[in-house]
Amino acid sequence: MGDGWTFEPFNPVVSDGKLYGRGTTDDKGPVIAALYAMKSVMDTCKVDKRVRLIVGLNEEQSWKCINHYKEVEEMPTLGFSPDADFPCIYAEKGLLSLKLSQEIKTSNEDVMIEDIDYKNNAINIVPKYCSMLIKFKNNEILEKIKSDIINEVNTNKFDIKIKDIDDNKLLVESYGKAAHAAHPELGINAIMRLVVCISNVFSKNNIQIEFIDIMADKLKLETNGKGLGIDLKDDMGELTFNVAKLYISDNKMNLEANMRVPVTYKLSDVEEKITNNLEDMDIEIEFKGRNNPLYIPKDNELVQKLCKIYNDYYGRNEEPIAIGGATYARAFKNCVSFGAMMPNEEDMCHKADEYIKVQNLIDSSKIYARAIYELTR
């Protein structure tokens, strides 16, 4: 059973009108809704254009599958991706990932962070767990650090636990709440809570581990990158910053983060701001995972038509929206995201007990059928 799941994640169960299972919301459920919509249109309508369901399996990583498709197949004239929200998405933020590294530098050889475990958390997820294994030369300083950690945890209401390992090691475990990196404010970052806690405790004991202190100072518990000078925003949203990984390798401490950049800003400008902010700190900086934003004006015919289809179905008057997520829509011209998340519903993607309401799934399929029919006329 998956960690924290009530139901087995890969054995779908319907309970209380909800379909539980991994991918029911993101995106196996919406794919099936789209497939049934295609079948419905094929069986009941005369359509003189080709309709294709393009399914990729690498959207959370490097997009190798969709890039291969673009190399060997013709491009669609227009389309939509059922990988976001209704009523319709007209803008998706740019994506940028960051890796910071520094050789481990400590002011006191009697205390050493020996290992860090973030449970292989994905770059686009707020980490719900992180631990540090700290080694001490003597028991006196161990007990002092242990006491100060307890005080720090109680003061800040952090969910951090400590455990003695052998006679001279302390395991410090931080627990948070997972959320999608597009909405890091909805989660609790276990890594950054641990970084802030350890930095504060060590500083009280005149112990400095440079990288930990810099990260605690620059990133704090913020989710907008303000400490790096990148707290940017426009009418379509603000920059979000998610610290996703922290680990030790080759005697270096490494941190990796994922950013969602407002569509009116260039990724190169964000890179420059971060580089300038850290230029005097002897930190290696690597940018990767670049993915330019998607922007189609609200008055675009495709956006307006899809939004109208949704609004007509429910008798509403919703406006197109912008999101921080990245979908395959940005891989093609004249393509946007369209559902299947309903407005004001809890976003369960990447969470334990992920579910979609059965009625919402049925409604989505009907909306997609109408969209397919209208777009092929």
C-alpha positions as CSV (number, residue, x, y, z in Angstrom):
1,M,0.0,0.0,0.0
2,G,1.2,3.5,-0.8
3,D,2.6,5.7,2.0
4,G,-0.4,7.4,3.8
5,W,-3.0,5.7,1.5
6,T,-6.3,4.3,2.9
7,F,-6.9,2.4,-0.3
8,E,-4.3,0.6,-2.4
9,P,-3.2,3.2,-4.9
10,F,-3.1,0.9,-7.9
11,N,-6.4,-1.0,-7.2
12,P,-9.1,1.6,-7.9
13,V,-12.0,1.7,-5.4
14,V,-15.3,3.7,-5.6
15,S,-16.3,4.9,-2.1
16,D,-18.8,7.6,-1.2
17,G,-19.1,8.7,-4.8
18,K,-15.4,9.1,-5.3
19,L,-13.0,7.0,-7.4
20,Y,-9.8,6.5,-5.4
21,G,-6.5,5.5,-7.0
22,R,-3.2,6.8,-8.3
23,G,-3.8,9.0,-11.3
24,T,-7.6,9.2,-11.0
25,T,-7.2,13.0,-11.1
26,D,-3.7,13.4,-12.7
27,D,-4.1,12.1,-15.4
28,K,-5.4,8.6,-15.9
29,G,-9.0,9.5,-15.1
30,P,-9.1,12.5,-17.5
31,V,-7.5,10.4,-20.3
32,I,-10.2,7.8,-19.9
33,A,-12.8,10.5,-19.9
34,A,-11.4,11.9,-23.2
35,L,-11.3,8.4,-24.7
36,Y,-14.9,7.8,-23.9
37,A,-15.7,11.2,-25.3
38,M,-14.1,10.3,-28.6
39,K,-16.0,7.0,-28.7
40,S,-19.3,8.9,-28.1
41,V,-18.6,11.3,-30.9
42,M,-17.6,8.6,-33.3
43,D,-20.8,6.6,-32.5
44,T,-23.3,9.4,-32.7
45,C,-21.9,12.2,-34.9
46,K,-20.6,12.6,-38.4
47,V,-17.1,14.1,-38.2
48,D,-15.0,14.7,-41.3
49,K,-11.7,15.5,-39.5
50,R,-9.3,13.1,-37.8
51,V,-9.3,13.2,-34.0
52,R,-6.3,11.7,-32.2
53,L,-5.6,11.0,-28.5
54,I,-1.9,11.5,-27.9
55,V,-0.8,9.9,-24.6
56,G,2.6,10.6,-23.1
57,L,4.2,8.8,-20.1
58,N,7.1,11.1,-19.3
59,E,5.4,14.4,-18.6
60,E,6.7,14.6,-15.0
61,Q,10.3,14.3,-16.2
62,S,12.0,15.1,-19.5
63,W,9.1,14.8,-22.1
64,K,11.1,12.3,-24.2
65,C,8.0,10.6,-25.4
66,I,6.2,13.7,-26.6
67,N,9.4,15.0,-28.2
68,H,9.8,11.7,-30.0
69,Y,6.2,12.0,-31.2
70,K,6.9,15.5,-32.6
71,E,9.9,14.1,-34.5
72,V,8.0,11.3,-36.3
73,E,4.3,12.4,-36.5
74,E,2.5,15.3,-38.0
75,M,1.4,18.1,-35.7
76,P,-2.2,18.6,-34.7
77,T,-4.0,21.7,-36.1
78,L,-5.4,22.4,-32.6
79,G,-6.2,20.6,-29.5
80,F,-6.5,20.5,-25.7
81,S,-4.9,18.6,-22.8
82,P,-7.1,17.3,-20.0
83,D,-4.4,17.9,-17.5
84,A,-5.4,21.0,-15.6
85,D,-8.6,22.9,-14.6
86,F,-11.9,24.0,-16.0
87,P,-13.1,26.3,-17.4
88,C,-10.0,26.7,-19.7
89,I,-6.3,27.5,-19.3
90,Y,-4.9,30.4,-21.4
91,A,-1.5,30.6,-19.7
92,E,1.0,28.3,-18.1
93,K,4.0,29.6,-16.2
94,G,7.5,28.9,-17.3
95,L,9.5,26.1,-15.6
96,L,13.0,26.3,-14.3
97,S,14.9,24.0,-12.0
98,L,18.0,25.0,-10.0
99,K,20.8,23.0,-8.3
100,L,23.0,24.7,-5.7
101,S,26.2,22.9,-4.5
102,Q,29.0,23.7,-2.1
103,E,31.8,21.7,-0.5
104,I,30.9,21.0,3.1
105,K,32.4,23.7,5.3
106,T,32.0,23.5,9.1
107,S,33.4,25.7,11.9
108,N,33.5,22.8,14.3
109,E,34.9,19.4,13.4
110,D,33.3,18.0,16.5
111,V,29.9,18.1,14.8
112,M,29.3,16.7,11.3
113,I,26.2,16.2,9.2
114,E,27.0,12.7,8.0
115,D,24.0,12.0,5.8
116,I,20.8,13.6,4.5
117,D,17.8,11.6,3.2
118,Y,14.9,13.2,1.3
119,K,13.3,9.9,0.3
120,N,14.0,10.5,-3.4
121,N,11.4,13.2,-3.6
122,A,10.5,14.4,-7.1
123,I,11.5,17.9,-8.2
124,N,7.9,19.0,-8.7
125,I,6.6,17.9,-5.3
126,V,6.8,19.7,-1.9
127,P,8.8,17.2,0.2
128,K,7.0,15.6,3.1
129,Y,10.1,14.0,4.7
130,C,13.7,14.8,5.3
131,S,16.2,13.5,7.8
132,M,19.8,14.4,8.9
133,L,22.2,12.0,10.5
134,I,24.5,14.1,12.7
135,K,27.7,12.7,14.2
136,F,29.3,14.2,17.4
137,K,32.7,13.8,18.9
138,N,31.5,13.8,22.5
139,N,28.2,13.2,24.3
140,E,28.2,16.5,26.0
141,I,27.6,18.5,22.8
142,L,25.2,15.9,21.6
143,E,23.0,16.3,24.6
144,K,23.2,20.1,24.3
145,I,22.2,20.0,20.6
146,K,19.4,17.6,21.3
147,S,18.0,19.8,24.0
148,D,18.2,22.9,21.7
149,I,16.4,21.1,18.9
150,I,13.6,20.2,21.2
151,N,13.2,23.8,22.2
152,E,13.4,25.0,18.6
153,V,10.7,22.5,17.5
154,N,8.4,23.5,20.4
155,T,8.9,27.2,19.6
156,N,8.2,26.9,15.9
157,K,5.6,24.1,16.1
158,F,7.7,22.0,13.6
159,D,6.9,18.3,13.2
160,I,10.5,17.2,13.9
161,K,11.6,14.2,15.8
162,I,15.0,13.1,17.2
163,K,16.4,9.6,17.7
164,D,19.7,8.5,19.3
165,I,21.8,6.3,16.9
166,D,24.6,4.4,18.7
167,D,26.4,6.5,21.2
168,N,27.5,9.5,19.1
169,K,24.9,10.0,16.4
170,L,21.6,11.8,16.3
171,L,18.9,11.2,13.6
172,V,16.8,14.3,13.1
173,E,13.6,13.6,11.1
174,S,11.4,16.3,9.7
175,Y,7.8,15.7,8.5
176,G,5.8,17.9,6.2
177,K,2.9,17.8,3.8
178,A,3.2,17.0,0.1
179,A,1.8,19.3,-2.6
180,H,2.4,20.0,-6.2
181,A,5.3,22.5,-6.8
182,A,2.9,24.7,-8.7
183,H,1.2,25.4,-5.4
184,P,4.0,25.0,-2.7
185,E,2.0,27.2,-0.3
186,L,-0.5,24.3,0.0
187,G,2.2,22.0,1.4
188,I,4.6,22.0,4.3
189,N,8.3,21.7,3.2
190,A,10.0,19.2,5.4
191,I,13.4,20.0,4.0
192,M,13.3,23.7,4.7
193,R,11.8,23.3,8.2
194,L,14.8,21.0,9.0
195,V,17.3,23.4,7.4
196,V,15.9,26.4,9.4
197,C,15.8,24.3,12.6
198,I,19.4,23.0,12.3
199,S,20.8,26.4,11.3
200,N,19.2,28.1,14.3
201,V,20.3,25.4,16.8
202,F,23.8,25.2,15.4
203,S,24.2,29.0,15.5
204,K,23.2,29.1,19.2
205,N,26.1,26.7,19.8
206,N,28.6,28.7,17.7
207,I,28.6,26.0,15.0
208,Q,28.4,27.1,11.4
209,I,27.9,24.8,8.4
210,E,28.0,27.4,5.6
211,F,25.7,25.9,3.1
212,I,22.9,25.2,5.7
213,D,23.2,28.7,7.0
214,I,23.1,30.3,3.5
215,M,20.0,28.3,2.6
216,A,18.3,29.1,5.9
217,D,19.0,32.8,5.3
218,K,18.2,33.0,1.6
219,L,15.2,30.7,1.4
220,K,13.7,30.6,4.9
221,L,10.2,29.1,4.7
222,E,9.1,31.3,1.8
223,T,7.7,29.9,-1.4
224,N,8.3,32.9,-3.7
225,G,12.1,33.1,-3.9
226,K,12.2,36.5,-2.2
227,G,15.6,35.8,-0.6
228,L,17.1,35.2,-4.0
229,G,15.6,38.4,-5.5
230,I,13.1,36.6,-7.7
231,D,9.8,37.4,-6.0
232,L,8.2,38.3,-9.4
233,K,4.6,38.5,-10.3
234,D,2.3,39.6,-13.1
235,D,-1.4,39.6,-13.8
236,M,-1.3,35.9,-14.4
237,G,0.4,34.9,-11.1
238,E,3.5,35.1,-9.0
239,L,6.7,33.1,-9.1
240,T,6.7,30.0,-6.9
241,F,9.8,28.3,-5.5
242,N,9.9,24.8,-4.2
243,V,12.9,23.3,-2.5
244,A,12.6,19.6,-3.4
245,K,15.9,17.9,-2.7
246,L,18.7,18.1,-0.2
247,Y,21.6,15.6,-0.2
248,I,25.3,15.0,0.3
249,S,27.5,13.6,-2.5
250,D,31.3,13.8,-3.1
251,N,31.8,15.8,0.1
252,K,29.4,18.5,-1.2
253,M,26.0,19.5,0.0
254,N,23.5,19.9,-2.7
255,L,20.0,21.5,-2.9
256,E,17.6,21.3,-5.9
257,A,14.5,23.5,-6.4
258,N,11.8,24.0,-8.9
259,M,10.4,27.3,-10.0
260,R,7.2,28.3,-11.8
261,V,7.9,31.7,-13.5
262,P,5.2,34.2,-14.5
263,V,4.7,34.2,-18.2
264,T,5.8,37.8,-18.9
265,Y,9.3,37.2,-17.5
266,K,12.2,35.5,-19.3
267,L,13.8,32.5,-17.7
268,S,17.2,34.0,-18.5
269,D,16.3,37.0,-16.4
270,V,15.5,34.8,-13.4
271,E,18.8,32.9,-13.9
272,E,20.7,36.2,-13.9
273,K,19.0,37.5,-10.7
274,I,19.8,34.3,-8.8
275,T,23.4,34.2,-10.1
276,N,23.9,37.9,-9.1
277,N,22.4,37.2,-5.7
278,L,24.8,34.3,-4.9
279,E,27.9,35.6,-6.7
280,D,30.0,36.2,-3.6
281,M,29.1,32.9,-1.8
282,D,31.3,30.3,-3.4
283,I,28.3,28.3,-4.5
284,E,28.1,26.2,-7.7
285,I,24.9,27.1,-9.6
286,E,23.3,24.9,-12.3
287,F,20.1,25.7,-14.1
288,K,18.2,22.9,-15.8
289,G,14.7,21.7,-16.6
290,R,14.0,24.9,-18.7
291,N,10.5,25.0,-20.2
292,N,9.2,28.2,-21.7
293,P,5.7,29.4,-20.7
294,L,2.5,28.9,-22.7
295,Y,0.4,32.0,-23.5
296,I,-2.6,32.2,-25.7
297,P,-4.7,35.4,-25.4
298,K,-8.0,35.1,-23.6
299,D,-9.8,36.3,-26.7
300,N,-8.3,33.5,-28.9
301,E,-11.0,31.5,-30.7
302,L,-9.9,28.2,-29.2
303,V,-9.9,29.5,-25.6
304,Q,-13.3,31.2,-26.0
305,K,-14.9,28.2,-27.6
306,L,-13.7,25.8,-24.9
307,C,-14.6,28.1,-22.1
308,K,-18.1,28.6,-23.6
309,I,-18.6,24.8,-23.9
310,Y,-17.9,24.4,-20.2
311,N,-20.0,27.4,-19.2
312,D,-22.9,26.2,-21.3
313,Y,-22.8,22.8,-19.7
314,Y,-23.1,24.1,-16.2
315,G,-24.9,27.4,-16.9
316,R,-22.0,29.5,-15.6
317,N,-20.0,32.5,-16.7
318,E,-16.4,31.5,-15.7
319,E,-13.4,33.2,-17.2
320,P,-10.2,31.5,-18.6
321,I,-7.5,31.2,-16.0
322,A,-3.7,30.9,-15.7
323,I,-1.9,28.2,-13.8
324,G,1.6,27.3,-12.5
325,G,1.5,23.7,-13.8
326,A,3.0,22.6,-17.0
327,T,1.1,20.3,-19.4
328,Y,1.7,18.8,-22.8
329,A,-0.4,21.6,-24.3
330,R,2.7,23.8,-24.5
331,A,4.3,21.2,-26.7
332,F,2.0,22.1,-29.6
333,K,0.8,25.3,-31.3
334,N,-2.8,26.3,-30.8
335,C,-3.3,23.9,-27.9
336,V,-4.4,24.7,-24.3
337,S,-5.3,22.8,-21.1
338,F,-8.9,22.1,-20.5
339,G,-10.1,20.4,-17.3
340,A,-10.6,18.0,-15.7
341,M,-10.3,19.7,-12.3
342,M,-13.5,21.5,-11.4
343,P,-13.3,25.0,-9.9
344,N,-13.1,25.1,-6.1
345,E,-12.5,21.4,-5.8
346,E,-9.6,20.1,-3.7
347,D,-6.6,19.3,-5.9
348,M,-5.6,15.8,-5.0
349,C,-2.9,15.1,-7.6
350,H,0.3,13.7,-6.2
351,K,-1.3,13.2,-2.8
352,A,-2.2,10.1,-0.8
353,D,-5.8,9.0,-1.4
354,E,-5.9,10.7,-4.7
355,Y,-9.5,10.7,-6.0
356,I,-11.9,12.1,-8.5
357,K,-15.6,12.4,-7.9
358,V,-17.4,9.9,-10.2
359,Q,-19.9,12.6,-11.3
360,N,-17.1,15.0,-12.2
361,L,-15.5,12.3,-14.3
362,I,-18.8,11.7,-16.2
363,D,-19.4,15.4,-16.6
364,S,-15.8,15.9,-17.9
365,S,-16.4,13.2,-20.5
366,K,-19.6,14.9,-21.7
367,I,-17.8,18.2,-21.9
368,Y,-14.9,16.7,-23.9
369,A,-17.4,15.1,-26.3
370,R,-19.0,18.4,-26.9
371,A,-15.6,20.0,-27.4
372,I,-14.4,17.4,-29.9
373,Y,-17.6,17.8,-31.9
374,E,-17.5,21.6,-31.9
375,L,-13.8,21.8,-32.8
376,T,-14.2,19.5,-35.8
377,R,-17.1,21.4,-37.3
